[in-house]
């Protein structure tokens, strides 16, 4: 959502987060959306410079995913 595509322009980070929130349970798995939104709210999911939230050799999580479930 944060990169330009042939069918739409990139969203801002804030707009992408809102898209996940609004469409949780419809376009996005509700459990995954909830975990994502929790990480964002806690400041534990950050984009890397020059990367999107979902790319990079280690991803953008600041802690292992197992820590999110607790």
C-alpha positions as CSV (number, residue, x, y, z in Angstrom):
1,X,0.0,0.0,0.0
2,X,2.9,2.3,0.5
3,X,4.3,2.1,-3.0
4,X,3.0,3.3,-6.3
5,X,1.2,0.7,-8.4
6,X,0.0,0.9,-12.0
7,X,-3.6,1.0,-10.7
8,X,-3.1,3.5,-7.8
9,X,-0.7,5.8,-6.2
10,X,1.0,5.0,-2.9
11,X,-0.9,5.7,0.3
12,X,0.7,7.6,3.2
13,X,1.6,5.5,6.2
14,X,-1.3,7.0,8.1
15,X,-3.8,6.2,5.3
16,X,-2.5,2.6,5.0
17,X,-2.9,2.1,8.8
18,X,-6.5,3.4,8.6
19,X,-7.2,1.1,5.6
20,X,-6.2,-1.9,7.7
21,X,-8.3,-0.7,10.6
22,X,-11.4,0.0,8.6
23,X,-11.2,-3.2,6.5
24,X,-10.2,-5.7,9.3
25,X,-12.5,-8.7,9.0
26,X,-13.4,-7.8,5.4
27,X,-10.2,-7.5,3.3
28,X,-7.7,-8.4,6.1
29,X,-7.7,-11.3,8.5
30,X,-9.0,-9.7,11.8
31,X,-6.3,-11.4,14.0
32,X,-3.5,-10.2,11.7
33,X,-5.0,-6.7,11.5
34,X,-5.3,-6.6,15.3
35,X,-1.6,-7.7,15.7
36,X,-0.5,-5.1,13.1
37,X,-2.4,-2.3,14.7
38,X,-1.1,-3.2,18.1
39,X,2.5,-3.1,16.9
40,X,1.9,0.2,15.2
41,X,0.2,1.7,18.3
42,X,3.1,0.5,20.5
43,X,5.7,1.9,18.1
44,X,7.1,-1.6,17.6
45,X,6.6,-1.7,13.8
46,X,8.6,0.9,11.9
47,X,9.5,1.2,8.3
48,X,13.2,1.0,7.5
49,X,14.8,3.9,5.6
50,X,14.1,3.3,1.9
51,X,12.0,0.2,2.6
52,X,8.3,-0.5,3.1
53,X,7.0,-2.1,6.2
54,X,7.0,-5.5,4.6
55,X,10.4,-5.6,2.9
56,X,14.0,-6.0,4.1
57,X,16.1,-9.0,5.1
58,X,14.7,-9.1,8.7
59,X,11.5,-7.2,8.2
60,X,10.6,-4.2,10.3
61,X,9.7,-5.8,13.6
62,X,11.7,-4.5,16.4
63,X,11.0,-7.7,18.5
64,X,10.3,-11.3,17.6
65,X,6.7,-11.9,16.6
66,X,6.2,-14.2,19.6
67,X,6.5,-11.2,21.8
68,X,3.4,-9.6,20.2
69,X,1.2,-12.5,21.3
70,X,1.8,-11.9,25.0
